[in-house]
């Protein structure tokens, strides 16, 4: 189901990152073959390509993400997403279900988000003048088959915020237990409306990415095609 945060990102050409993996960075090359999941190919395109064009990272003025942009999930789905995110972020495992009991909804948003991008025109110019760093038949084969994606934009945030609507009142004992489980590394608070708020963040982490497929035809660069346009590649 399309939700506020997800649609806001899609409208700007970004994919909300799905799953616990959080090692996405600008100008990484990812390998995407057919229906398979993308996998990291090169940590930086300069490890594979060389060009006289110097690439610059800029703030993306076309996308601003605030705490007002959020996704709402059914209770158990939301709890599962939170637990996977905490695992991927290197935070302690917290048994939210046992402390809360039950609930109806989980809303997820992000605090202190920022968006950075490499201008598409500069990247196109880079590849138009680029060569491989060294002879590489495997890289050429993947390039000619259009299997390579390049990350051109990224949204990062300092904190994930989860508002969990519960079926019962949140007492101070339950909040203290959750804080203890997290080693006081995750902030928990409750209110009179049967809602538990969780604020977590170990360090700035990726939330969403913009990526394009690199189009090569028999060793010649043909252009870049946006792939994070609602297909949920990442």
Backbone bond lengths (Angstrom), bond angles and torsions (degrees), N, CA, C in turn:
res aa  C-N    CA-C-N  psi(-1)  N-CA   C-N-CA  omega(-1)  CA-C   N-CA-C  phi
1 X - - - 1.464 - - 1.521 109.56 -
2 X 1.309 116.57 132.23 1.458 120.85 179.24 1.518 109.53 -75.85
3 X 1.322 116.98 131.59 1.455 121.84 -178.67 1.516 109.60 -126.10
4 X 1.310 116.28 174.11 1.462 121.75 -170.43 1.518 113.64 -54.78
5 X 1.328 117.84 -53.60 1.458 120.86 -178.81 1.516 110.74 -63.68
6 X 1.316 116.33 -46.60 1.461 121.48 -177.62 1.524 111.25 -60.33
7 X 1.337 117.37 -45.60 1.451 120.44 -179.18 1.524 111.15 -68.63
8 X 1.329 116.41 -37.86 1.463 121.17 178.38 1.528 110.14 -59.15
9 X 1.319 116.97 -42.17 1.460 121.73 179.43 1.530 110.85 -70.46
10 X 1.325 116.51 -43.74 1.466 120.33 -179.00 1.524 111.78 -61.56
11 X 1.315 115.96 -38.37 1.465 119.72 -179.61 1.527 111.32 -61.12
12 X 1.328 116.77 -25.44 1.467 121.18 179.26 1.524 112.31 -99.64
13 X 1.345 117.22 6.17 1.464 121.17 177.09 1.507 114.81 86.14
14 X 1.336 117.33 19.79 1.460 121.23 -178.45 1.521 110.91 -108.27
15 X 1.335 115.54 150.14 1.455 124.16 176.47 1.524 108.92 -106.68
16 X 1.326 117.19 124.74 1.461 120.57 171.48 1.522 108.38 -66.84
17 X 1.323 117.78 125.87 1.461 121.26 -176.12 1.521 110.04 -66.80
18 X 1.312 116.61 128.89 1.455 123.57 -177.51 1.518 109.38 -104.86
19 X 1.335 116.73 127.30 1.450 119.94 177.01 1.514 113.09 99.23
20 X 1.329 116.76 174.60 1.472 121.61 -173.25 1.522 114.76 -78.31
21 X 1.336 118.96 -15.48 1.467 121.07 -177.43 1.518 110.21 -66.65
22 X 1.352 117.03 125.27 1.464 120.87 -174.95 1.526 110.77 -136.95
23 X 1.322 118.29 51.90 1.465 120.65 -179.93 1.530 111.44 -115.07
24 X 1.336 116.73 22.29 1.457 121.32 -177.94 1.522 110.69 -74.42
25 X 1.343 115.84 136.81 1.458 122.09 177.79 1.522 109.45 -143.91
26 X 1.333 115.30 157.59 1.461 120.28 177.37 1.528 111.32 -58.87
27 X 1.326 115.85 142.67 1.469 125.23 174.45 1.521 114.14 66.61
28 X 1.323 116.69 16.05 1.464 119.07 168.19 1.527 109.01 -71.91
29 X 1.327 116.39 152.30 1.457 122.08 171.13 1.529 108.05 -107.09
30 X 1.334 115.36 129.15 1.464 121.23 178.65 1.521 108.92 -117.37
31 X 1.332 115.60 146.96 1.462 122.12 180.00 1.521 108.82 -100.22
32 X 1.332 116.11 124.75 1.470 121.38 -179.41 1.514 108.35 -132.58
33 X 1.343 115.42 106.91 1.464 121.37 -179.61 1.523 109.53 -108.48
34 X 1.327 116.36 117.99 1.460 120.82 175.85 1.514 112.73 54.11
35 X 1.331 115.71 -126.95 1.465 121.81 -178.14 1.525 112.83 -90.87
36 X 1.320 117.68 3.28 1.464 120.30 -177.74 1.518 110.93 -71.78
37 X 1.341 115.68 158.98 1.456 121.08 175.80 1.526 109.09 -68.82
38 X 1.335 118.52 143.14 1.473 119.14 176.23 1.518 110.40 -67.02
39 X 1.325 116.63 145.95 1.462 121.19 176.95 1.523 108.94 -132.14
40 X 1.314 115.34 148.32 1.459 119.97 -177.73 1.529 109.72 -62.44
41 X 1.337 116.40 129.15 1.466 122.66 -175.84 1.530 110.35 -106.65
42 X 1.328 116.86 -54.32 1.465 122.88 174.92 1.529 108.56 -133.78
43 X 1.316 117.36 134.90 1.464 121.29 -178.76 1.521 112.29 -66.80
44 X 1.337 116.90 -21.35 1.464 122.05 177.93 1.516 107.55 -152.59
45 X 1.336 117.24 136.80 1.468 118.63 -178.12 1.524 112.46 -61.51
46 X 1.367 117.40 -22.42 1.456 120.47 178.22 1.528 112.10 -71.39
47 X 1.333 117.00 -9.61 1.462 120.56 173.55 1.530 111.00 -80.63
48 X 1.338 116.05 -12.86 1.464 120.59 -178.85 1.521 112.96 -119.57
49 X 1.353 117.32 -33.70 1.463 121.99 -175.25 1.529 110.45 -122.03
50 X 1.320 115.43 153.20 1.456 121.91 172.85 1.520 108.80 -128.92
51 X 1.329 116.04 143.33 1.460 121.17 -178.41 1.520 108.95 -158.09
52 X 1.327 115.80 153.76 1.467 120.15 176.71 1.525 112.12 -76.89
53 X 1.315 117.68 -12.87 1.468 121.58 -179.04 1.524 109.56 -81.20
54 X 1.322 116.41 125.76 1.461 122.14 178.58 1.524 109.71 -91.76
55 X 1.297 116.36 127.42 1.460 121.22 -177.51 1.522 110.85 -92.91
56 X 1.330 115.98 139.62 1.459 121.63 -179.45 1.523 110.08 -119.08
57 X 1.319 115.51 143.12 1.457 122.24 177.02 1.522 108.64 -97.18
58 X 1.340 116.06 130.64 1.460 121.06 -178.35 1.523 110.27 -129.39
59 X 1.324 116.34 161.34 1.460 120.89 172.02 1.528 108.20 -72.40
60 X 1.326 116.63 137.96 1.454 121.31 179.45 1.527 108.57 -87.09
61 X 1.317 116.42 101.03 1.459 121.26 -177.77 1.527 112.15 -70.47
62 X 1.325 116.72 -13.21 1.457 120.67 -178.12 1.510 114.39 -86.23
63 X 1.335 118.07 -3.45 1.466 120.06 -178.44 1.521 110.25 -141.50
64 X 1.321 116.15 121.96 1.453 123.03 174.67 1.523 107.68 -126.28
65 X 1.330 116.64 127.40 1.464 121.43 -179.03 1.526 108.22 -114.39
66 X 1.333 116.57 124.03 1.462 121.20 179.91 1.522 109.83 -123.54
67 X 1.346 116.17 177.65 1.460 120.85 -179.93 1.532 111.88 -66.48
68 X 1.341 117.28 -14.03 1.453 120.55 178.06 1.524 112.35 -75.64
69 X 1.328 116.51 -18.54 1.462 120.78 176.59 1.530 107.76 -90.47
70 X 1.318 116.64 113.80 1.458 119.77 -175.70 1.524 110.86 -141.73
71 X 1.321 114.43 162.46 1.461 122.46 173.87 1.522 108.55 -113.82
72 X 1.320 117.64 134.91 1.457 122.87 175.76 1.527 109.28 -104.54
73 X 1.336 115.64 134.96 1.465 121.33 -178.72 1.521 110.18 -130.07
74 X 1.326 115.83 153.93 1.458 120.27 168.79 1.531 108.60 -60.46
75 X 1.311 116.49 154.74 1.462 121.69 -168.37 1.532 114.11 -54.16
76 X 1.331 117.50 -58.02 1.469 119.99 -174.60 1.533 111.68 -67.58
77 X 1.334 116.87 -35.35 1.462 119.78 176.57 1.525 109.60 -63.62
78 X 1.335 116.29 -45.14 1.463 120.65 179.77 1.517 112.65 -62.28
79 X 1.341 116.94 -42.26 1.469 120.95 178.47 1.525 110.23 -62.53
80 X 1.339 116.60 -41.27 1.470 120.94 178.70 1.522 110.79 -62.05
81 X 1.342 117.31 -44.59 1.460 121.17 178.76 1.523 111.33 -61.54
82 X 1.324 116.83 -41.60 1.465 120.77 179.44 1.525 111.04 -63.11
83 X 1.315 116.76 -44.40 1.460 119.85 -179.18 1.527 111.61 -65.06
84 X 1.331 116.71 -38.85 1.469 119.99 177.11 1.524 110.36 -65.92
85 X 1.335 116.34 -40.89 1.466 119.67 -179.98 1.521 110.90 -63.72
86 X 1.333 117.36 -43.89 1.471 120.33 179.71 1.522 110.97 -62.14
87 X 1.322 116.16 -38.20 1.467 120.21 176.99 1.523 110.27 -62.91
88 X 1.331 116.58 -47.16 1.459 120.49 -179.12 1.512 112.73 -66.48
89 X 1.347 117.44 -30.42 1.460 121.66 -179.10 1.522 112.85 -84.34
90 X 1.334 117.15 -2.37 1.459 120.49 179.41 1.511 113.61 76.07
91 X 1.345 116.91 23.50 1.463 121.28 178.33 1.524 110.35 -93.62
92 X 1.327 117.44 158.18 1.469 120.21 -179.01 1.522 111.91 -61.53
93 X 1.323 116.02 147.94 1.462 120.86 176.22 1.524 109.09 -71.61
94 X 1.328 116.36 130.55 1.456 122.36 -179.84 1.527 107.96 -125.24
95 X 1.338 116.75 127.73 1.466 121.44 -178.96 1.524 108.92 -85.79
96 X 1.321 115.32 85.02 1.460 120.54 -176.79 1.523 112.27 -65.71
97 X 1.318 117.41 -40.18 1.464 121.29 -175.75 1.519 112.36 -60.60
98 X 1.326 117.42 -43.57 1.461 120.04 -177.30 1.519 111.75 -68.86
99 X 1.328 116.94 -33.48 1.464 120.58 -178.97 1.525 111.55 -76.17
100 X 1.337 115.63 -33.38 1.461 119.71 -175.17 1.521 111.80 -91.42
101 X 1.322 116.24 -36.67 1.456 120.69 -174.93 1.507 110.57 94.00
102 X 1.297 117.40 -79.19 1.464 121.74 178.90 1.510 110.46 -151.87
103 X 1.316 114.99 174.09 1.456 118.70 -179.00 1.508 111.03 -169.81
104 X 1.336 116.34 -176.92 1.456 120.93 -176.90 1.525 113.57 -121.58
105 X 1.337 117.34 -23.73 1.466 118.33 -173.58 1.523 111.06 -157.82
106 X 1.339 114.77 148.70 1.460 121.95 172.78 1.525 107.72 -129.24
107 X 1.324 116.75 124.71 1.465 121.97 177.16 1.517 108.94 -109.85
108 X 1.330 116.70 130.68 1.459 121.66 -177.71 1.523 109.60 -119.24
109 X 1.333 115.40 130.56 1.462 122.16 175.74 1.523 108.18 -141.17
110 X 1.343 116.48 -179.10 1.467 120.38 -176.34 1.520 110.50 -134.21
111 X 1.332 115.50 146.10 1.452 122.35 178.41 1.527 110.98 -107.73
112 X 1.351 114.93 146.37 1.469 121.91 175.06 1.532 111.63 52.83
113 X 1.327 114.41 51.41 1.474 120.32 178.24 1.525 110.40 -83.65
114 X 1.314 115.68 148.47 1.463 121.17 173.61 1.524 109.16 -140.65
115 X 1.329 115.88 152.62 1.454 121.69 -176.13 1.516 110.26 -124.12
116 X 1.330 116.25 129.14 1.459 121.87 177.94 1.526 108.99 -123.74
117 X 1.329 115.27 150.07 1.459 119.85 -174.63 1.521 109.81 -148.32
118 X 1.328 115.92 152.25 1.465 122.71 168.85 1.521 106.85 -103.62
119 X 1.343 118.80 119.06 1.465 120.78 -176.40 1.526 112.08 -53.06
120 X 1.330 115.86 133.30 1.462 121.52 -175.20 1.524 111.52 -62.15
121 X 1.333 117.31 -36.31 1.459 120.36 179.59 1.513 112.39 -62.28
122 X 1.339 116.19 -41.66 1.459 120.32 178.55 1.524 110.96 -66.43
123 X 1.332 115.91 -39.49 1.466 119.60 -179.29 1.531 110.73 -68.07
124 X 1.334 116.83 -38.75 1.462 120.48 176.30 1.528 110.70 -62.00
125 X 1.320 115.67 -42.53 1.465 119.93 178.14 1.523 110.93 -64.65
126 X 1.346 115.77 -38.24 1.463 120.77 178.25 1.525 110.50 -58.06
127 X 1.329 116.88 -51.79 1.460 120.45 -177.06 1.528 112.06 -70.44
128 X 1.319 117.22 -29.79 1.466 119.99 178.49 1.515 111.71 -63.14
129 X 1.335 117.15 -28.54 1.458 122.12 -178.97 1.529 112.81 -108.32
130 X 1.321 116.78 6.73 1.464 120.49 -171.06 1.528 113.19 -84.93
131 X 1.323 114.19 156.66 1.456 123.11 171.27 1.523 106.82 -133.11
132 X 1.330 117.64 163.24 1.456 119.86 172.46 1.521 109.33 -66.88
133 X 1.317 116.29 150.16 1.451 121.09 178.65 1.524 110.44 -64.99
134 X 1.320 115.99 -32.71 1.477 122.06 176.20 1.533 107.50 -157.61
135 X 1.332 119.19 163.38 1.471 119.98 179.42 1.526 110.66 -54.39
136 X 1.342 116.76 130.44 1.460 120.17 -174.19 1.531 109.16 -152.61
137 X 1.339 117.55 91.23 1.467 120.32 -177.13 1.528 113.90 -64.03
138 X 1.339 117.76 -32.45 1.474 119.99 179.74 1.529 110.05 -68.97
139 X 1.331 116.52 -43.42 1.462 120.82 176.99 1.527 110.41 -61.65
140 X 1.315 117.70 -42.23 1.467 121.25 179.62 1.530 110.66 -63.36
141 X 1.314 116.46 -42.11 1.464 120.06 -179.70 1.541 110.39 -62.85
142 X 1.326 116.94 -44.29 1.461 119.84 179.17 1.529 111.77 -68.12
143 X 1.338 116.48 -35.44 1.463 119.91 177.92 1.526 110.56 -65.87
144 X 1.326 117.62 -45.70 1.467 121.33 -179.59 1.530 112.40 -65.50
145 X 1.327 116.65 -26.44 1.471 120.30 178.44 1.531 111.67 -91.60
146 X 1.341 116.50 5.20 1.473 122.39 178.61 1.525 112.14 57.08
147 X 1.338 115.28 41.46 1.460 121.16 -179.95 1.524 113.44 -92.34
148 X 1.337 118.09 -1.59 1.462 120.84 -170.94 1.522 111.21 -106.51
149 X 1.330 115.67 129.74 1.462 122.53 175.12 1.526 108.99 -109.88
150 X 1.324 116.24 146.90 1.461 121.45 175.01 1.527 108.17 -122.38
151 X 1.329 116.10 131.66 1.460 120.82 177.73 1.525 109.12 -80.23
152 X 1.328 116.01 119.11 1.465 121.42 -176.11 1.529 112.93 -107.58
153 X 1.321 117.67 -14.39 1.464 120.96 178.89 1.514 110.06 -148.31
154 X 1.319 116.68 152.33 1.464 119.87 -179.75 1.522 110.30 -149.53
155 X 1.330 115.51 139.22 1.463 122.88 172.96 1.522 107.76 -107.07
156 X 1.321 116.92 124.81 1.467 121.30 175.98 1.526 108.80 -119.61
157 X 1.326 116.51 159.62 1.462 121.50 179.38 1.525 109.64 -142.97
158 X 1.319 115.30 161.39 1.468 120.48 177.85 1.526 111.67 -89.73
159 X 1.338 116.43 -33.48 1.463 119.76 -176.01 1.520 111.42 -140.86
160 X 1.324 115.11 145.59 1.455 122.60 166.52 1.524 107.48 -97.27
161 X 1.330 116.20 135.66 1.464 121.48 178.49 1.521 108.39 -118.24
162 X 1.330 116.33 125.46 1.462 121.29 177.73 1.525 108.87 -120.54
163 X 1.321 115.75 124.25 1.462 121.87 174.24 1.523 107.06 -106.68
164 X 1.326 115.47 113.70 1.462 121.93 -173.35 1.527 109.00 -107.76
165 X 1.334 116.42 116.49 1.461 121.62 177.48 1.527 108.46 -85.45
166 X 1.324 116.95 117.43 1.459 122.25 -173.32 1.527 111.18 -104.35
167 X 1.335 115.44 165.14 1.469 120.33 179.61 1.517 111.67 -87.71
168 X 1.308 117.36 -13.96 1.461 121.23 178.92 1.510 111.39 -130.69
169 X 1.319 116.29 172.68 1.457 120.68 179.92 1.521 111.26 -70.23
170 X 1.307 115.96 145.94 1.459 121.62 177.45 1.526 108.06 -94.75
171 X 1.327 116.07 114.10 1.463 118.74 -179.16 1.527 110.37 -97.95
172 X 1.320 114.83 166.85 1.466 120.49 -177.64 1.519 112.45 -65.38
173 X 1.318 117.01 -28.32 1.468 120.69 178.85 1.529 110.54 -64.61
174 X 1.328 116.56 -44.02 1.464 120.61 179.72 1.528 111.03 -65.46
175 X 1.329 116.42 -40.60 1.462 120.47 178.72 1.529 110.70 -64.68
176 X 1.315 116.90 -42.41 1.476 120.76 178.75 1.521 110.88 -62.67
177 X 1.350 116.60 -39.13 1.463 120.82 179.86 1.520 110.94 -64.67
178 X 1.332 116.74 -40.66 1.461 120.72 179.36 1.528 110.98 -66.56
179 X 1.323 116.30 -42.58 1.464 119.79 178.23 1.521 110.67 -61.90
180 X 1.337 116.25 -39.34 1.468 120.43 179.98 1.529 110.39 -65.94
181 X 1.342 116.89 -42.05 1.471 120.32 178.72 1.525 111.23 -59.68
182 X 1.339 116.66 -35.51 1.460 120.61 -177.23 1.518 112.87 -86.85
183 X 1.335 116.94 2.19 1.463 119.77 -176.99 1.518 111.67 63.73
184 X 1.340 115.42 30.49 1.475 122.65 -177.79 1.531 112.53 59.11
185 X 1.325 116.64 26.86 1.469 120.98 178.09 1.515 111.89 -98.36
186 X 1.342 116.63 -7.52 1.461 121.96 177.32 1.522 107.91 -125.80
187 X 1.330 115.92 135.80 1.454 120.76 -178.47 1.532 110.41 -91.16
188 X 1.339 116.40 130.86 1.460 122.05 177.10 1.523 109.19 -125.87
189 X 1.331 115.52 142.27 1.461 120.29 175.91 1.517 108.35 -151.79
190 X 1.345 116.56 155.84 1.457 121.18 -179.73 1.508 110.99 -127.26
191 X 1.345 115.88 167.43 1.455 119.96 174.88 1.523 109.83 -139.36
192 X 1.314 116.66 178.98 1.464 122.09 -174.54 1.519 112.56 -73.14
193 X 1.302 117.70 -11.87 1.466 121.37 -177.46 1.525 113.11 -94.48
194 X 1.331 116.22 28.27 1.474 121.07 178.81 1.523 111.97 55.73
195 X 1.314 115.82 47.29 1.458 120.61 -179.86 1.527 109.62 -129.45
196 X 1.320 115.02 135.30 1.464 121.83 176.47 1.519 107.98 -110.48
197 X 1.320 117.20 129.87 1.465 121.41 177.01 1.519 109.53 -107.67
198 X 1.326 116.05 131.86 1.459 122.84 176.31 1.521 108.51 -118.45
199 X 1.321 117.53 127.77 1.458 122.58 176.30 1.518 107.40 -122.38
200 X 1.333 116.65 119.99 1.467 120.38 -174.27 1.515 110.90 -139.02
201 X 1.314 115.17 147.64 1.459 121.28 176.17 1.512 110.33 176.30
202 X 1.312 116.61 116.49 1.464 121.42 179.49 1.509 110.25 -82.45
203 X 1.315 116.69 -40.61 1.460 124.72 177.46 1.526 106.84 -163.03
204 X 1.323 118.42 170.13 1.463 120.61 -178.43 1.536 109.52 -57.17
205 X 1.321 116.23 134.33 1.466 121.24 -173.83 1.527 110.08 -135.72
206 X 1.343 117.46 154.28 1.465 121.02 179.39 1.522 112.16 -73.98
207 X 1.328 115.68 138.61 1.457 123.08 178.94 1.534 110.39 -108.96
208 X 1.330 116.02 -43.70 1.466 120.83 -176.02 1.524 109.42 -150.83
209 X 1.335 116.02 156.54 1.463 120.75 -179.93 1.521 110.50 -134.00
210 X 1.322 114.74 153.81 1.463 122.35 169.42 1.530 106.42 -112.42
211 X 1.316 117.32 131.34 1.466 120.34 -176.96 1.517 110.88 -140.52
212 X 1.332 114.99 150.84 1.468 121.86 177.93 1.517 110.40 -126.88
213 X 1.325 115.36 147.65 1.460 121.46 174.20 1.527 108.56 -83.39
214 X 1.341 116.24 133.47 1.462 121.21 179.16 1.531 108.17 -87.49
215 X 1.323 115.82 119.33 1.467 121.41 -175.91 1.532 109.55 -97.14
216 X 1.334 115.55 113.07 1.466 121.94 174.29 1.520 109.07 -116.25
217 X 1.333 117.13 144.97 1.464 122.17 175.75 1.520 108.11 -129.84
218 X 1.331 114.64 103.60 1.466 121.45 179.62 1.532 111.70 53.18
219 X 1.318 114.85 46.98 1.464 120.71 174.10 1.515 115.19 88.67
220 X 1.332 117.68 -1.31 1.464 120.76 -179.81 1.529 109.82 -112.75
221 X 1.323 115.90 134.57 1.459 121.49 -179.40 1.526 110.84 -72.09
222 X 1.351 115.85 130.55 1.457 121.28 -176.87 1.530 113.48 -111.52
223 X 1.315 117.85 -17.33 1.458 119.58 -178.97 1.523 112.27 144.20
224 X 1.337 114.55 -179.05 1.459 122.49 179.75 1.528 109.07 -120.56
225 X 1.334 116.53 138.11 1.464 121.43 179.97 1.521 109.64 -123.14
226 X 1.333 117.12 121.71 1.464 121.43 179.45 1.522 110.28 -62.03
227 X 1.330 116.67 130.65 1.467 120.46 178.91 1.525 112.26 -114.09
228 X 1.328 118.18 -17.02 1.454 120.74 179.51 1.536 109.78 -90.90
229 X 1.320 114.45 65.37 1.462 121.69 -175.29 1.511 111.37 -123.31
230 X 1.335 116.07 32.26 1.465 120.28 178.85 1.510 114.23 110.95
231 X 1.327 117.02 -1.36 1.472 119.91 -179.41 1.530 112.75 -86.23
232 X 1.326 116.95 -6.62 1.461 119.91 176.16 1.510 113.30 64.18
233 X 1.323 117.25 42.91 1.472 120.74 -177.22 1.520 111.20 -63.38
234 X 1.332 117.52 -40.61 1.455 120.60 -177.51 1.526 112.57 -101.14
